[in-house]
């Protein structure tokens, strides 16, 4: 590995240390980790897998080449610290994100946040920045729900929030449970299974996560970075059934039809109207029905569909908006049931609370962006992140988005390295404030 010389722990502070070599380091890390986790398309780094462990091992080796200290916490997450940070139990702050990916996903989702945190620590130690509160990089395991049906597994385990139901869920390919996979990575499961926290929350002074934006806002507005104001909570129904009555498409008049597709379509359009109204009044809401189908084995072009299944998800930064919108959904269902003589059957809702990020950290990110000559802008996060778990645990938490084209959870994620380096400049300024 060809790297610049290790950091000198006592280097003289430099207010505007050169970050020009960080782009090359970032490119090397991304290329090397992609080579560890190739798939037919994109990359696959399953949560609590050998590939995920190999990724952490690589990052650990890379950090040590720069003279940084490393260890694994009780959740088998990787911690990277400055050379003089010799007491793992001391109060500290964390910059970081997760290293797992979705199946056949992009290489930047999660990993970009760990790389940015590592480069920030390298820059701070290189310039000899004093840190009264140690800053550590936290490379988390198990954030993606694609593998075991549960999100934020690594961060939830840290705070004692990974319950028995989550631990008993099976991996998507059926090969064992989440508890089995965690145990195979070397985690002592007794405390996790007992619901005990693995960390002392009072000793975590702050958490800052960088993540690629998984939507198009920064690209459309030409912002390299943005502060995140909060992380939307959600209410989800994986499968809702609309049950009507099948019939011949040419023989049943409209007034006698019990068409499940028309009824479901009307429901979706009514909820879309409500969504527009809520937004017009300044409310925060997004709405999706990502699955919408009839059974092709039972239905045909000339048959009135007697059953339709669909998914329903609403997200908002306001928990009251989510509760009200769910009640509105059920109310509209009752109206359509009477008018179209159908029946809606809901599965059990899965809910995630919104997370409000620390206003002082949002302000620090905006000020740092302005000082770096970047637009000082803020937006909410529609996707979930580990930062939500830290914020809900009472840790002062901030988040930075980096511009990313082509969406996320797909092999076409495209983040410019220059944008990541710009974000590192922001993170370095924020870190100087937080560690004082």
Secondary structure, 3 states (H helix, E strand, C coil): CCCCCCCCCCCCCCCCCCCCCHHHHHHHHHHHHHHHCECCCCECCCCCCHHHHHHHHHHHHHHHHCCCEEEECCCCCEEEECCCCCCCCCCEEEEEEECCCCCCECCCCCHHHHHHHHHHHHHHHHCCCCCCCEEEEEEECCCCCCCCCCCCHHHHHHCCCCCHHHHCCECCCCCCEHHHHHHHCCCCCHHHHCCCCCCCHHHEEEEEEEEECCCCHHHHHCCCEEEEEEECEEEEEEEEEEECECEECCCCCHHHCECHHHHHHHHHHHHHHHHHHHHHCCCCCEEECCCEECCCCCCCCCEECCEEEEEEEEEECCHHHHHHHHHHHHHHHHHHHHHHCCEEEECCCEEECCEECCHHHHHHHHHHHHHCCCCCCEEEECCCCHHHHHHHCCCCEEEEEECCECCCCCCCCECCHHHHHHHHHHHHHHHHHHCC
